[in-house]
Amino acid sequence: MHDNRPTNSGSSSDLTPMEELLVMKVGLIAAGVVASSVCTVAFWHRILDWLVEHQVLVEASNSPIVKMPSGQGVGLDVPRVAIAVAALVALVVFGIAALRAYWSRPAEHVGGLGERRMR
């Protein structure tokens, strides 16, 4: 009697159409991840140069206390750190205030964007 089960010889012809599709999807995702990481690294120095040029970041000669990764010493000095912390605190406070306002709304207003729920 002959066994009709496919043998796993390791060749790509043994893959089902769904497995082939999965291999193609994984390959495309991997290629996208590699391409985006290369672009990110390539543009990271341009972004840092632009931020230094527009005085958002300081150069390494100004001894920043927070340094950007792979930025050759550029980063934030004390005044810029204070501004960044203040902006972060304001963002958290406004976010919490928005959530509290959302949670305290009456139940009939909870739905979509200002839509009233049907009773």
C-alpha positions as CSV (number, residue, x, y, z in Angstrom):
1,M,0.0,0.0,0.0
2,H,1.3,3.5,-0.9
3,D,1.4,6.3,1.7
4,N,-0.1,9.5,0.2
5,R,1.2,11.8,2.9
6,P,3.7,14.4,1.6
7,T,7.3,13.8,2.6
8,N,9.2,16.7,4.0
9,S,12.3,16.8,1.8
10,G,12.9,20.5,2.6
11,S,12.2,21.8,-0.9
12,S,9.8,24.7,-1.5
13,S,7.6,22.5,-3.7
14,D,6.4,20.7,-0.6
15,L,4.7,23.8,0.7
16,T,1.0,24.2,0.5
17,P,-0.3,27.4,-1.1
18,M,-1.1,28.8,2.3
19,E,2.4,28.1,3.5
20,E,3.8,29.8,0.4
21,L,1.7,32.8,1.0
22,L,2.8,32.9,4.6
23,V,6.5,32.7,3.6
24,M,5.9,35.6,1.1
25,K,4.2,37.7,3.7
26,V,6.9,37.1,6.3
27,G,9.5,37.9,3.7
28,L,7.8,41.2,2.7
29,I,7.4,42.2,6.4
30,A,11.1,41.4,7.0
31,A,12.2,43.4,4.0
32,G,10.0,46.3,5.2
33,V,11.6,46.2,8.6
34,V,15.1,46.2,7.2
35,A,14.3,49.0,4.8
36,S,12.7,51.2,7.4
37,S,15.6,50.7,9.8
38,V,18.1,51.6,7.2
39,C,16.1,54.7,6.3
40,T,15.7,55.6,10.0
41,V,19.5,55.4,10.6
42,A,20.2,57.3,7.4
43,F,17.8,60.2,8.3
44,W,18.5,60.2,12.1
45,H,21.7,62.3,11.6
46,R,19.9,64.7,9.3
47,I,17.1,65.1,11.9
48,L,19.7,65.8,14.7
49,D,21.6,68.3,12.5
50,W,18.3,70.1,11.8
51,L,17.4,70.2,15.5
52,V,20.9,71.6,16.4
53,E,20.7,74.1,13.5
54,H,17.3,75.3,14.9
55,Q,18.6,75.4,18.5
56,V,16.3,72.7,19.8
57,L,19.3,70.6,20.7
58,V,22.8,71.8,21.7
59,E,26.1,70.6,20.3
60,A,28.5,68.4,22.2
61,S,30.7,71.4,23.0
62,N,27.9,72.9,25.2
63,S,28.0,69.8,27.4
64,P,24.4,68.5,27.2
65,I,23.2,66.6,30.2
66,V,20.8,64.4,28.1
67,K,22.5,63.0,25.0
68,M,20.7,61.7,21.9
69,P,21.5,58.1,20.9
70,S,24.1,57.9,18.1
71,G,24.1,61.7,18.0
72,Q,27.8,62.3,18.4
73,G,27.2,64.1,21.7
74,V,24.3,66.4,20.8
75,G,21.5,66.6,23.3
76,L,19.6,68.7,25.8
77,D,21.2,71.1,28.3
78,V,19.5,72.1,31.6
79,P,17.1,74.8,30.2
80,R,16.0,72.5,27.4
81,V,15.5,69.6,29.8
82,A,13.3,71.9,32.0
83,I,11.2,72.8,29.0
84,A,10.9,69.2,27.9
85,V,9.8,68.1,31.4
86,A,7.3,71.0,31.7
87,A,5.8,70.0,28.3
88,L,5.6,66.4,29.4
89,V,3.9,67.3,32.7
90,A,1.4,69.6,30.8
91,L,0.7,66.7,28.4
92,V,0.0,64.3,31.3
93,V,-2.2,66.8,33.1
94,F,-4.3,67.6,30.0
95,G,-4.6,63.9,29.2
96,I,-5.8,63.1,32.7
97,A,-8.2,66.0,32.7
98,A,-9.6,64.9,29.3
99,L,-10.0,61.3,30.6
100,R,-11.8,62.5,33.8
101,A,-14.1,64.7,31.7
102,Y,-14.8,61.7,29.4
103,W,-15.5,59.3,32.3
104,S,-17.7,61.8,34.2
105,R,-20.1,62.3,31.2
106,P,-23.6,60.9,31.6
107,A,-24.2,57.5,30.2
108,E,-26.5,58.7,27.4
109,H,-23.7,60.8,25.9
110,V,-21.2,57.9,25.8
111,G,-21.1,56.6,22.3
112,G,-19.5,57.9,19.3
113,L,-18.4,61.5,18.7
114,G,-21.1,63.3,20.5
115,E,-23.8,60.9,19.4
116,R,-26.6,60.0,21.9
117,R,-27.3,56.4,22.6
118,M,-30.6,55.0,21.6
119,R,-32.9,54.1,24.5
